[in-house]
Amino acid sequence: MNIQPRFETARANAIREVAVVNKIVADLIRTLEMIESDIAAEEERVSISDRSDPKYPILARSLIERRNNIKMTIAALEQRITGPAK
């Protein structure tokens, strides 16, 4: 009974999953950079960077929420490939 091929398949699948997750994380990081740029541009456009100001733009607030959600997604994906923190 030869079990080797099964282990190789599981190992290959794990390696492939890590590669896919790393690509997704890289794409999300590029998205974060674009969102950061968009936030800065919107703040500059309206000349308001104080988030507690009632006149702070809604677009910037929305982008900040999106950025925060993407950061949490990245953290979850990174934890998935590295395992739980000790």
N, C-alpha and C positions, 0 to 999 in steps of 0.2 A: 504494500500500500504506500503510494507516494503522495505525501501531503504538500510537498514543495510548491507545485503550481498554484494551489489555493493561497498560500502565504504570499507568493509573489504578486498575485492578483490583488490581494488586499493591500499590500504595500504600494503597488502601482496606483491603486485608487486613492490612497491617502496622499501620495505625492501629487497626484493630479488635483485633488481637492485643495491642497495647500497652494498650488500654483494658481488655481482659479480664484481663491479667496484673496491672494496677494494682488492679482490683477484688479479685482473689484475694489480693494482698498486703495490702490494707486489711482484708479479712476475717481473714487470719492474724494481723495486728497486734492486732485486737480479741480474738482467741482467746488471744494471748500475755498480754494484759492480764488476762483472766479467769484464766488459769493462774497468773500472778503473785499474784493475789488469793487463789486457792485454796492456793497454797504458804504464803503468809503466814498464812492462817487456820489451816491445819494446824499450822504451827509454834507459833502462839499457843495453839491448843487443847491441845497437849502440853507447852507451855512449854519447847521445845527448838529452838534455831535453829542450833546448831553441827552442821554436816553430818558432822563427824568423830566425833560422839557415836554409840556403837552403838545408843542408844535413839532416834536420829533416825527419824521415821516413814517407813515404806516408801512410803506414799502420796505424801509430799513428794518422796522420791527419784524416784519414777516420774514425777511431774509435772515435775520438773527435767529429766529425760531428754527428756520430750515437748517441753518448752519449748526445749531446745537443738536438737532436731530441727527444730522449726518455724522457729527462727532461721536454721538452715542452708538450709531451703527458701526462706525469704524472700530470703536473700542470693543464692541461685541464680536465683530469678525476677528479681530486680533486675538481676543481671548479664545475664540473657537480653535484657532490654529496653534496657539501656544499652550492652551490648557488653563485651568484655574490658577489664580495667583495664590501663593502660599504666604 
